[in-house]
Amino acid sequence: MHRVPKVHRGDEGAAGTKMSHVACRLVIVLAYAVPAFAQRLPANVTPTHYDLSVTPDLENATFGGSERIEVTLKAPARTITLNAAEIQFDTATISAGGRTQRARVTRVPSRDQATLTVPRLIPAGAAEIEINYRGILNDQLRGLYLSKANNRRYAVTQLEATDARRMFPSFDEPAFKATFSLSATIDEGDHAISNGAVVSDTPGPGARKHTVRFETTPKMSTYLVALAVGDLSRAPPTALQSGSARRRTKRGRPASRSKPPKRSSAITTATTR
């Protein structure tokens, strides 16, 4: 016969306390997990490509942006929801099936989301979203932020894990992978670097401005997009605190042709996937 072990009152109290601790931890985990799942984007719309343009204003710590997102709808819908934080929408349109509709934007800051609503159903299949917007170059090392060093200002990205939504309205979840074509309109004395090589550098639009365009990236998540803007030929390493970009002395050229600087993790990952 097997002996039944005796359970002392002290052991019962210890076991009860332990179970209480486990239960409390489970409640805390669920409390955080439920909102996280509730904030997930609907699965009906999938992005395939972003054509993104940004115009940083380093002096006023703001930036303007415009984008065209190519998406695919699994089923007809009148709404498309994406992520946006600290973004002011100016205009938004959705084009599909030979029709372009102006969208009404409803922002939900608590969820970092914005819903675009159009009068008529968007058919299933390919569609394009076009948005003009404005944002801030914050000092919190999040999104497209402002960095200062040696009395100079720089705009630098830190988009991991979910701060791409502070730089551009997007499907800002790792599973929503797409290709990206990025351009930056910057002051004439400044330079810009990004994930890919420079494909063009042209004057304007506007006086004392030039626009730098970069090659299209491989398919990747939003948090891997990288950009740095400023007088990068004189930028100390501390100015690019996120490590998002390589230092360069000429537009589109590495600082040293014989020994290129080491790429950041974001740029290395994006260009090798």
N, C-alpha and C positions, 0 to 999 in steps of 0.2 A: 504493500500500500504506500501511496505517495503521501507524504506529510504536507498538510496545508500550512504555509508559512504564516506566522502571526504578524498582524499589522498593528503596530503601536499607534497610539493617538498622535504622537509627534510626527510619525511618518505620514499619517493621513493629512495632517496640516501642511507638511512640506509639499506633498503631492498636489494638494488643492491650490497652494500658492503658485506652484509651477504651472499648473493648468491655467490659472488666472492670467499669468504673465503671457503664456502662449496665446490665449484668447485675445488679450489686449493687442498684442502684436499683429494678429490676424485682422482685427478690426481696423488698425491703423493702415495696414497694407491695402485692404479693400477700400478704405476711404480715399486713398490716393489713386488706386487703380481705376475705380469707377469713373471719375472725371476724365482720366486720360483716355479711356475707351470712348467716352461720350464725345470727346473733342476730335475724334478721327473724322477725316473727310469722307463723304459718300464715295462709294466705289464705282458709280455710274460713269464718271468722267476720268479719262486717263490722258496725261500730257505726253506729247512725243517730241516737241521742239519748242524752245524759247528763243525769240529774237529780241534781245534786250539792249536798251540804250540808257545810259545814265549821264547826268551832267552835274558833277559835284560843284558846290559853291563853298570853297574852303573858308573864305572870309566870314560868311554868315552861318557856317555849320549847317547847311541844308543841301539838298540835292533834288533834282527833277529826274523823272524817269518816264520812259515809254516802252511798251512791250507788246509783242504779238506772240500768243501762245497757240500752237497747233495742238488740238486735242481730239480724242475719239469718244463719242458717246455710245454706251452699250444699248441705251433705250432712249426714246424721245423724252424731252424734259423742257420745262420753262425756266429752270433755275440751274445755276452752276455755282458751287461753293468752293472757295479756295482760302488759303491762309494769307493774312495781312496783319501787321502790327505796326503801329505808329506811322501809318500810311494814310495820306489824304488823297482820295480819288477825285480826279477832275472829270474824266470822261471814260466810259466803258461801252464797247459794242461787241456783239457776237454775230459772226457771219457763218451761215451754213445753208446748203441747198439753194444757192443763188440769191439769198436774201440777207441783208445786214440790218440788225435791230439794235437800237440803243437800249442799254441795260440800266435798270435802277439798282443802285448799290445799297445794300443793307449791311452795316458793319455790326459785328458782335465782339467788342473788345475783350470781354471776359474769356472768349474762346479763341482769340487771335484769328477770327474768320470773317469773311465778307461773302455775301451771297449776291450774285448777279441775276436779276429777274427780267425776262423779256415778255412782251405781250403775247407772242405766238410760240407754239411748240418748236423747239429745235429738233430736227430729225436725228435719228440714230445715224452714226457714222462720223465722218470728219467735220470739224468745225474750227473756227479761229476766234480767239478772244483778243481784243485790242484794248489796252488800258493806258491812259495818261495819268500820272500821279506825282505826288511830292512826298519827300521824307526828310528826316533830320539826321545829321551826323552827330550821333550821341557821344557821350563821354563814358559809356559803360562797357566798352569793348564788346559790343554786340551789334550784329548786322554790318552795315557800312558805317564805320564810326570815325571820329576825329582823333587823330594822334598829333601830339605837339613835341617838337624837339628843336633845340638851337634856334628858337624864335621863328620856326617854320611850322607850317601845318600840312598834314597829310590825311588823305582818306584811305582807310584800310578795311578789309573785310575780316570778320570772324563769324562765320555762318553756322558752325557746328554747335549744337546738334540741330536746333530748330530756329535759327535766327536768319535764315535766308528771307523769311517773310518780312523782315525789317528793311531789307534792301529792295525787294520787288514782290508784288503779289504772286503767289505761287502755290503749287501743290507740294507743300513743304513737309513731306514725309519720305523717309529713305526709300520706300518701295516704289515711289513714283519717279522712275528714272526717265531722263530725256536728254537730248542734245541741246547745246547752248551756243548761240552766236551773240557775242558781247561787243559793244562799242562804248567808248567814253569820250565825251566832249569836255575838254579841259583847257585851262589857261595856256597861252602860247609858250610860256617858259617851263611848263610842267611836263612830266612824262607819266605814262601809265603802263602797267604790266598786268598780265592776267594768266589764265591757265595755258593758253596757246600762244603761238607766234603772231606777231603783228602782220596783217595782210595789207593794210593801207593806213596812211597818215595824211590827212587832207586838211586844208585851212577851213575854218568856220565849222558850223554856221555861227555868225556873229563876229564882231570885231575882236581881235586879239584872242581868238580861240582856235583850236584844232581838234579834229576828231580821229581817234585811234580805234581801228577795228581789228579784232582778233579772229583767228581761225576758229571754225566750229569745233567744239569739244567732242570727245566720244560720249556715248550714252552714260549718264552718271546721275547721282542724287543731287538735289539742290545745295546741300551743305558743302559740296566740293567746289562750287563756283568761287573764284578768287580774283580780287582786284586791289591794286594799290595805285594811288594817284598823288603826285606832288613833285617836288624837286628832288627826284630820287638819286641824282648824281651826288648829292651832298647829304643824303639821309643816313644818319647813324643807325646801327642795328636796333636801338631802342625805339626808334620812330615807327618801325614796322613790328609792333609788339605781338601781333597774332602769328607772325611768321608766314603770312599768306603769300608773300611775293619775293622774288629775287631782286637784289639791287642791280640797277643798270645805269650806265653812264650815257648811252645814246639810245634813242627811241628804238625799241625792238632788238637791241643788241646787249649781250651779257657784258658785265663790267670787265671781265677778262676773257679774251678769246682763247688764250692758251689753257686757262684753268677756270671753266665756268663755275660760278657759285653753286653751292648745293641747293637743290630745290626743296621747298617746304613739303610737308607731308600732303597737304591738300593738292598742290600742283602735281607732285609726283604721282599720287594716286589717280588723279583725273586724267593724266596724259598717258598712263600705262594700262588703264582698264580697257 
